[in-house]
Amino acid sequence: MSPVAPAEVDLYAVLEIHQSSTKDDIRKAYRKAALTNHPDKVPEAEREEASIRFKAVQEAYDILYDDDKRHLYDTHGMSAFNGSGEPGMAGQPDLDDLLAQMFGGGMGGMGGMPGMGGMGGMPGGGRPNKPRKSPSEEQDYEVSLEDLYKGKTVRFSSAKNIICGHCKGKGGKEKATAKQCSTCGGHGHKEVLQRMGQFVTQQTVICTTCNGEGSYYAPKDKCKKCKGTRTTEAKKILEIYIPRGAREGDRIVLEGEADQVPDQEPGDIIFKIIEEEHPVFTRAGSDLRATIDVTLAESLTGFSRVVIKHLDGRGIEINHPVGSVLSPGQVLKVPGEGMPMKRTDARGDLYLVVDVKFPDSKWKPTPEMMEKLKEILPKPSAPIKAETVDEVEYDPKGRIEEFGAQDGHDASAWEDEEDDEEPAQCAAQ
């Protein structure tokens, strides 16, 4: 005795909606059903059953929310699917069994057509699924270090494609009927043979005649506003907020603001933060580094003054006491004056690198001044003793970049000298 096939299940009843329900109705019903049947929302003893119901709700939503799958279901019932919610060969009752088990048979199903299999015998086993969401748009966005320090709200105008309001995304006039595409037979795709090395493969590609729609409007029947493209261009004012302490590589997402595509949810616009180079400050995580100029006199005698202007316009004052000498390259750490840390009131630290400015050639002290300096400043260390002493001339404007530059010249000269010498074995002949 052969087993009894499970009764066809009404996916609309699973989500408690009607066949005329819109995509927005389906989305709301799914959220409600998913929340009700979520395994985490029931006692532990009921979780296994809830998990099955949750999966059933998910499968029903996957089919009904996708326009192509919904059309298949409305036309052929569950026989048009392969048991996993995807279009394909019938005869695998996994999904039907699951739904029938959880929601019972005889729920007013659409009356599938057993034995139809696949999608009307189309080659390749089914139409490529359209994505639920249109592509997101990602772009770099340069931000100054000042704006990353203080935070900033930016408003700008953006042009994007939106669903044509005149034809509501239909592409044709109100009473016009689209013609079935003869190139793909109304499937929206076709099978092509492609050579890969020594092999020939069969692949499913979108039909370019109808752009994957399976039908198109004659020129006289196209919408006057969108010319049959189903979308028009519109400008919109967008606003993004750059939080304090944001870093290079952070992403700011504007959900649903990308180009609209018929029968798909709009994608997102994603801004990737690129930190502009700053002339004064260098950033490392939440810390900042900068160089401050200190005169030779200040490094020896101390000072109290503003040494740098911060990113928010504040002057940072240093009070360096008398008698504490500052050396070139010495680092002064200022706690809490670095970059803000996101979502907290904490800040990093500021590191100030001391650059001691020595007098230039314009400084002409008198002999008396020089004698006083010799008396005041520390005496030189003990003299270096050597048996022979040579007094040499020097260039006061030497460049460290030239250090080691003569090595290449000496080597090439040595090679030239070797080339000029006659080999010893030749002289012996």
C-alpha positions in Angstrom: 0.0 0.0 0.0 1.5 3.3 -1.1 1.9 6.1 1.4 -0.7 8.9 1.3 0.8 12.2 -0.1 0.4 15.1 2.3 -2.3 17.6 1.4 -1.4 20.9 -0.2 -0.9 23.6 2.3 -2.0 27.2 1.9 1.1 29.4 2.6 -1.1 32.4 2.9 -2.9 30.7 5.8 0.5 30.0 7.4 1.2 33.7 7.7 -2.5 34.5 8.3 -2.9 36.8 5.3 -4.9 36.8 2.1 -3.9 36.1 -1.5 -4.4 39.8 -2.3 -2.0 40.9 0.5 0.8 43.4 -0.5 4.5 42.8 0.2 4.2 45.2 3.1 1.4 43.0 4.5 3.6 39.9 4.0 6.5 41.5 5.8 4.4 42.6 8.8 2.7 39.2 9.1 6.1 37.4 8.9 7.5 39.5 11.7 4.5 38.8 13.9 4.6 35.1 13.1 8.3 34.8 13.5 8.2 36.5 16.9 5.3 34.3 18.1 7.0 31.1 17.0 10.6 31.9 17.9 12.2 29.1 19.9 13.6 31.6 22.4 10.2 32.8 23.3 8.7 29.5 24.5 9.4 27.2 27.4 12.3 24.8 26.8 9.9 21.8 26.5 8.2 23.4 23.5 11.4 24.6 21.7 11.7 21.7 19.3 8.1 22.2 18.1 8.5 26.0 18.0 11.7 25.5 15.9 9.8 23.6 13.3 7.0 26.1 13.2 9.6 28.9 13.0 11.2 27.3 10.0 7.8 26.8 8.4 7.0 30.5 8.7 10.4 31.4 7.3 9.9 29.1 4.3 6.4 30.5 3.7 7.8 34.1 3.8 10.7 33.2 1.4 8.2 32.0 -1.2 5.5 34.6 -0.9 7.7 37.7 -0.5 9.6 36.9 -3.7 7.5 37.9 -6.7 8.7 35.2 -9.0 8.3 32.4 -6.4 4.9 33.8 -5.4 3.7 33.7 -9.0 4.9 30.1 -9.3 3.1 29.1 -6.1 -0.1 30.9 -7.1 0.1 29.2 -10.5 1.3 25.7 -9.7 1.2 25.3 -5.9 4.0 23.6 -4.0 4.6 21.2 -6.9 6.7 23.9 -8.5 9.3 23.7 -5.7 11.9 21.2 -4.9 11.1 20.9 -1.2 13.5 23.6 0.0 11.5 26.6 -1.1 13.5 26.9 -4.3 12.0 26.4 -7.8 13.0 23.0 -9.2 11.8 19.5 -9.6 8.7 18.3 -7.8 8.4 15.1 -5.9 10.4 16.0 -2.9 7.8 16.6 -0.2 10.1 17.9 2.6 8.5 21.4 2.7 5.0 20.1 2.2 5.4 17.5 4.9 6.7 20.1 7.2 3.9 22.5 6.6 1.2 19.8 6.7 2.6 18.5 9.9 2.6 21.9 11.6 -0.5 23.5 10.2 -2.6 20.6 9.0 -3.9 19.6 5.6 -6.9 20.8 3.6 -6.3 24.5 4.4 -7.7 25.8 1.1 -4.5 25.4 -0.9 -4.0 26.6 -4.4 -4.5 23.1 -5.7 -1.0 22.3 -7.1 -0.5 20.5 -10.4 1.2 17.3 -9.5 3.7 16.0 -12.0 4.3 19.3 -13.6 7.8 19.4 -12.3 10.3 22.3 -12.5 9.1 25.4 -14.3 7.1 24.1 -17.2 10.0 22.0 -18.5 12.3 24.9 -19.0 15.9 23.9 -19.7 18.3 24.5 -16.9 15.8 23.6 -14.1 14.6 27.1 -13.2 14.8 30.8 -13.5 17.7 32.5 -11.7 16.4 34.0 -8.5 16.3 37.8 -8.3 17.9 39.3 -5.2 15.5 40.6 -2.6 17.5 43.7 -2.2 19.0 46.1 -4.9 22.8 46.5 -4.8 24.2 48.8 -2.1 26.4 51.7 -3.0 29.7 52.1 -1.2 31.9 55.2 -1.5 34.9 56.8 0.3 34.2 59.9 2.3 37.1 62.1 3.3 36.8 63.7 6.7 39.1 66.2 8.4 40.7 65.3 11.7 38.9 68.3 13.2 35.5 66.9 12.2 36.4 63.4 13.6 37.4 65.1 16.9 34.3 67.3 17.3 31.7 65.2 15.3 29.7 66.7 12.5 26.3 66.5 10.7 26.6 66.7 6.9 23.6 67.4 4.6 23.9 67.0 0.8 21.8 66.5 -2.3 21.8 63.0 -3.9 20.3 61.9 -7.2 19.0 58.4 -7.4 16.6 56.2 -9.3 13.1 55.8 -7.8 10.1 53.7 -8.9 8.2 55.7 -11.5 5.2 57.3 -9.8 3.3 57.7 -13.1 3.0 54.0 -13.9 3.8 52.7 -10.4 6.8 50.8 -11.7 4.7 49.0 -14.3 6.6 50.5 -17.3 3.6 50.8 -19.5 0.4 52.9 -19.9 -2.5 52.2 -17.5 -4.5 50.0 -19.9 -1.6 48.6 -21.9 -0.6 45.0 -21.8 2.9 43.8 -21.9 3.9 41.4 -24.7 5.5 38.1 -24.0 9.2 38.1 -24.9 9.7 35.8 -27.9 13.5 35.6 -27.3 13.2 33.8 -24.0 9.6 32.6 -24.3 8.5 34.7 -21.4 10.9 33.1 -18.9 13.2 36.2 -18.5 16.2 34.0 -19.1 17.7 31.7 -21.6 20.2 28.9 -21.8 23.4 29.5 -23.7 26.4 27.3 -24.4 29.8 28.5 -23.3 33.2 27.0 -23.9 35.5 26.6 -21.0 38.8 25.2 -22.2 38.0 21.9 -23.9 34.5 21.6 -22.3 31.2 23.2 -23.3 28.9 24.1 -20.5 25.3 25.2 -20.5 24.5 28.3 -18.4 21.4 30.3 -17.6 21.7 34.0 -18.4 19.3 37.0 -18.2 17.5 37.7 -21.4 18.8 41.0 -22.8 15.7 41.6 -24.9 13.3 42.0 -22.0 16.0 42.6 -19.3 14.9 39.5 -17.4 11.2 40.5 -17.1 9.8 37.9 -19.6 7.7 40.6 -21.3 7.9 44.1 -22.6 5.8 46.9 -23.9 5.6 48.1 -27.4 7.0 51.6 -28.0 3.5 53.1 -28.2 2.4 51.5 -24.9 5.4 52.5 -22.8 5.0 54.9 -19.9 5.5 58.5 -21.1 7.5 59.5 -18.0 9.9 56.6 -17.6 9.9 55.4 -21.2 9.4 51.8 -20.0 12.4 51.7 -17.7 10.0 51.6 -14.7 12.2 54.1 -12.8 12.9 57.8 -12.9 15.6 60.0 -11.4 14.9 62.2 -8.4 16.9 64.3 -6.1 16.8 64.0 -2.3 18.5 65.7 0.6 20.4 63.2 2.7 22.0 63.6 6.1 24.8 61.7 7.8 26.2 62.1 11.3 29.9 61.6 11.8 30.3 60.6 15.5 33.0 62.0 17.7 36.1 59.8 17.6 35.1 58.0 14.4 38.1 56.4 12.7 39.4 55.6 9.2 37.6 52.6 7.8 34.4 53.2 9.9 31.2 52.9 7.8 28.2 55.1 8.0 25.1 53.3 6.5 22.0 55.0 5.2 19.5 52.2 5.0 17.3 52.0 1.9 18.7 55.1 0.2 20.4 53.4 -2.8 18.8 53.3 -6.2 15.3 51.7 -6.3 14.8 48.7 -8.5 11.3 47.3 -9.3 10.2 44.3 -7.2 13.2 44.7 -4.9 13.9 46.4 -1.6 16.2 49.3 -2.0 19.8 48.8 -1.0 21.9 51.0 1.3 24.3 53.9 0.8 27.5 53.1 2.7 30.1 55.8 3.4 33.6 54.6 4.2 35.5 57.2 6.3 38.9 58.2 5.0 40.8 60.4 7.4 42.5 63.4 5.8 46.1 64.1 6.6 46.6 66.8 9.1 49.4 69.4 9.0 50.0 69.4 12.7 48.6 66.3 14.4 49.2 62.6 13.8 46.7 60.1 15.0 47.3 56.6 16.4 44.0 55.1 17.6 42.8 57.5 20.3 46.1 59.2 20.8 47.4 62.3 19.1 51.0 63.4 18.5 52.4 66.8 17.5 55.7 68.6 17.5 56.2 71.9 19.5 58.9 74.4 18.9 60.9 75.5 22.0 63.7 78.0 21.9 67.1 77.2 23.3 66.6 79.8 26.1 63.2 78.3 27.0 64.6 74.8 27.0 67.2 76.0 29.6 65.3 78.5 31.6 61.7 77.3 31.5 58.6 79.0 30.1 54.8 79.3 30.5 52.9 79.8 27.2 50.5 78.2 24.7 52.5 75.8 22.7 49.8 74.5 20.2 46.3 75.0 19.0 44.1 72.0 19.5 41.6 70.5 17.0 38.7 72.3 18.7 40.5 75.7 18.6 41.6 75.6 22.3 45.1 76.8 23.1 47.2 74.1 25.0 49.4 75.9 27.6 52.5 74.3 29.0 54.2 75.6 32.3 57.7 74.3 32.2 59.5 75.1 35.5 62.9 76.9 35.7 65.8 74.5 36.3 64.3 71.6 34.4 66.1 71.4 31.0 64.2 70.2 27.9 66.2 68.1 25.5 65.6 67.8 21.7 63.2 65.0 21.0 61.9 64.8 24.5 58.2 63.8 24.8 55.7 65.6 27.0 52.6 63.4 27.6 49.3 65.3 28.2 46.7 62.8 29.6 43.1 63.1 28.3 43.9 65.5 25.5 43.8 63.0 22.7 40.9 61.9 20.5 37.4 61.1 22.0 36.5 57.5 22.3 33.2 56.6 20.7 30.2 56.1 22.9 32.1 57.1 26.0 33.4 60.4 27.7 37.0 59.1 27.7 39.7 60.5 25.6 43.2 59.4 24.5 46.4 61.2 25.3 48.3 63.9 23.6 52.1 63.4 23.0 54.1 66.6 22.4 57.6 66.1 20.8 60.0 68.9 21.7 62.0 70.5 18.9 64.6 72.8 20.4 65.3 75.7 18.0 68.9 76.8 18.2 70.0 80.3 17.1 70.5 80.7 13.4 73.2 82.6 11.5 71.5 85.9 12.2 72.3 85.7 15.9 75.4 87.9 16.5 76.2 87.9 20.2 78.9 90.3 21.6 82.2 88.9 23.0 81.0 89.9 26.4 77.8 87.8 26.0 79.8 84.8 24.8 82.1 85.0 27.8 79.1 85.1 30.2 77.5 82.1 28.4 80.8 80.2 28.9 80.7 81.0 32.5 77.0 80.0 32.9 76.7 76.9 30.8 78.2 73.6 31.8 81.9 73.1 31.0 82.9 70.5 28.3 83.8 67.1 29.4 87.4 66.0 29.8 89.5 66.4 26.6 90.2 63.3 24.5 93.9 62.4 24.5 95.6 61.2 21.3 99.3 60.9 20.3 98.8 62.7 17.0 96.3 65.5 16.5 95.1 66.8 13.0 93.1 70.0 12.7 90.6 69.5 9.8 88.3 71.6 7.8 84.5 70.9 7.8 81.4 71.8 6.0 78.8 73.2 8.4 76.0 72.4 5.9 76.6 68.7 5.5 73.5 66.6 4.5 72.9 63.3 6.2 71.1 62.1 3.1 74.6 61.9 1.4 75.8 59.5 4.0 76.9 56.3 2.2 76.3 57.8 -1.3 80.0 57.2 -2.3 79.8 53.4 -1.9 78.2 52.9 -5.3 80.8 55.2 -7.0 83.8 53.5 -5.3 82.5 50.0 -6.3 82.0 50.9 -10.0 85.5 52.6 -10.1 87.0 49.4 -8.6 85.2 47.3 -11.3 86.5 49.5 -14.1 90.0 49.2 -12.7 89.7 45.4 -12.7 88.4 45.4 -16.3 91.5 47.4 -17.4 93.9 44.8 -16.0 95.0 42.0 -18.4 94.4 38.5 -17.0 97.5 36.8 -15.6 97.1 33.7 -17.7 97.1 35.8 -20.9 100.4 37.4 -20.0 102.0 34.0 -19.5 101.1 32.8 -23.0 
